[in-house]
Amino acid sequence: MLDMDDPARQKPPPQIGNFAAAEGSHLDEETRDRLRRGGQAALAREFLRHRHRLRRMIEVRLDRRLLGRVDPSEVLEEAFLEAVRRLDQYLAQPPMPLFLWFRYLIGQRILAWHERLLGQQAEQPPSENIAGPSIRRPQADSASLSMHLAGQFNQDGQIPQRQNISVHIEQIISQLDPLDREILALRHFEQLNNQEVAEELGLSPATASHRYIQALEKLGALLNSLPEFQKR
């Protein structure tokens, strides 16, 4: 278990994108009152409500070399304990919506595992166009994205032979712009809605939607270059 009392983990999360607004603008009063009254129990209910998408984040962003070495449930537990420890600080001045705060804490734990077991330095945002350069983010793993995408196509019965398809898809994904990969990861794999993606990346909802459509079109065009995806 990682040291949850590491002082480096106690810094308040930075204001990101358009989040640097008035206090309380990112947490509705009903949720804030519920968390204040219910404390850890109320926080646990909120965390469990988002658990599936938070686990998806870990599956997409945890380095593939750590499969079998790091249990996603342990990462979730660490992040929840950190949320409990920081709850009063968060409620005093929420820097971001609650779900994105959970994602921020999950990201910090993923980075901690990368640094501890792989010796990696904290990843930076994949593009300077993504707001919040001071935020340490684990990048979406292209190998993970290709694995999930290949699995979805196989489930739909669109690829009769999946041998080596994951490798081919990974090569395709690596050709995408980093911001395109990030938006695809957030929308398609981590199941964030457009508003959440916009807030996460500091984009307007219209821009986030436009970039997502562009990314899908680019990915589709690249995939169609593979024999397995070409129309018969």
N, C-alpha and C positions, 0 to 999 in steps of 0.2 A: 504494500500500500504506500502510495506517495505521501509525503509530508504535507498535510493540509494546512499546517500552520506556517508554511513558508512565507516570510514577509513579502516576497515578490508577488504573491498571489493576493495580498490584502489591499493592493491599490484599487481605488474605485475605477470601474470601467469608464473609458473615455466617452465624451459626447461624440456621436458619429453622425455624419451627414447632416440632415435637417433636424436632428434630434436636439440640438442645442437651443432649446426654446424655454418657455417659462416652466417653472417647477410644476410637476403634476400633470403636464400635458400628455404624458405617455402612459398614464395609468388612470383608468376611470375611478371615480370616487367609490363606487360600490365595491370594486375589487380591492382597492386600497383599504377600505374599512374592514372588509372581510379578512384580509391578511393581518391587519393590526389586531383585530379581536381574536382571530383563531391562531395566530402565530404559526408554529411549525406544522400543526395539523392542517391548517388552511393552505399553507405553502405546499405541503405534500399532495393535497388534492389537485392543486393547479399543475404541479410537476407531473403527476400521473396522467393528467388530461393531455399533456403534450408528449408523453413518454415515447410513443411510437415514432413520431417525427424526430425527436431527439436521438433515438437509437439509429434512425436512418442516417442522420448526420454523422454519427460515429462510423457507421458502415462505409460511408462514402469517403470520409476524410482521414480515417486511421490508416497509416501506412500498411500496405499489404504484407510487408515483412514481419509485422507484429500479429498477424493472424495466428491464433492459437496461443499467443503469449499474453495478450491483453484481452480480458473479458469485457465486452461492451457494458455489461451490467455493473462492473466495478467502476467504469468511467462515469456512468450515470449516478452511482452512489456517491462518488467523490464530488461531482458537481452539485448534487443536492445538498450535501453537507456544507459545501461552500456557500450555497444559496441561503441556508439556515443561518450561517455565521454572518452573512452580510445583509440579512433582510432589513434590519433597522436602517442601515445606511442607504439601501435601495429605496425604501419607502420615504425617507427624508427628502430625497431628490431623485426621482427615477430618471436615469439618463436615456432610457430606451424602453419600448414596450416589454412586458413581462416575458413573453415567449422569446423575444430576441435577447433578453438578458440571460435566460436559461441557455440559449445557444452560445452566447458569449462565454459563459462559464464552462460549458462543454468544450468549446474550442480551446480554452486555456488548459484544460486537463489533457486534451489530445496533444497539444504542443509539449506539455510537461512529459508525457510518455515518450514522444519522439526524441526529446532532448535527453531523457534519461537512458533510453535503451538503444537509440541510434546515434546519439551525439549530434543530432541536427540542431542548427540554430533556428530560432523562431522564423517561420515563413512570413513574408510580407504579402500585402494584398497583391493579387495577380496583375493588377494594372493601376497606373497612376490615376486612371479615370474613376476608380472606385474610391469613394470618400472614406475618410478616416485612416490616413496613412500610419497613424500611431497605434492602430489596433493590430494586435498580433492575431493572425488568422491561419489556421491549418488549411492548406489548399485542397481542393477536390483532387483526389487521386485518379489520374486518367486510367490506370489499370482497373481501379474499382468501377469507374463509370462504364468502361467497356464490358466488364463482367456482368454488371447489372443490365446493360442494354442487350447484350447477347442472350442473357437469360430471358428477358422479356420477349424477344423475337422468337426464341425457341418455344416459349409458352404459348405464343399465338400461332405456332405452326407455320411461321413464315420462312423458316430456314430448315430445309430437310436435313442437311448435314452441318452440324455446328463445329466440326473439327477445325481448329485454328481460327474460327471466326472471331473469337475474343481478341486474339493477337491482331487481326486485321482491323478490327474496330478501334483498338487502342491506337494504332498507327493513324487512323482517320481522325480520332479525337485530338491527337497531338498536333494536328494541322490547324485546329481552330484557334482563334484569338483567345487569350486567357480570360477576357471578360465574357466571351461567348460560352466558354466552358463553365465558368462560374455561374452564369445565369441558368444554363441547362441543368447544372447540378442542383441549384436551389429549387428551380421550378419542377423539373421532371423527376429527379431522383429523391430530393429531400422534401418534396410536397409542400413547399411554401406557396402561398398565393401571390398574385402580382403586387398587392400592396405591401406584403411582408418583404418581398424581394426588393422593392423600391426603397423601403426603409433600411433594410440591411445594407444596401449598396450606396445609399445616399443619392438615389436617382428619383426623378419624378415618376409617378405611376405610368404616364404615357410613354416616357423614355424606356422604362423597364419593359413594358409590353412590346414596344417596337423592337428592342434589342432581342427579346425572347423569340419573336417571330423570325427575325433575321437569323438568329442562331439555329433555329430549327430548319430553316431553308438551306443554310450552309451545310448543316449536318446531313440533311436529306440528299443534297447534291453529291456530297462526298461518298455517302453510303451507296448511292446508285452506281458508283464507279466499280463497286465490288460485284463479281459475277453472282454471288449468292443473293444479291438484292435486285439485280436487274430483272425487269419484267420479261416474262416469257411470251 
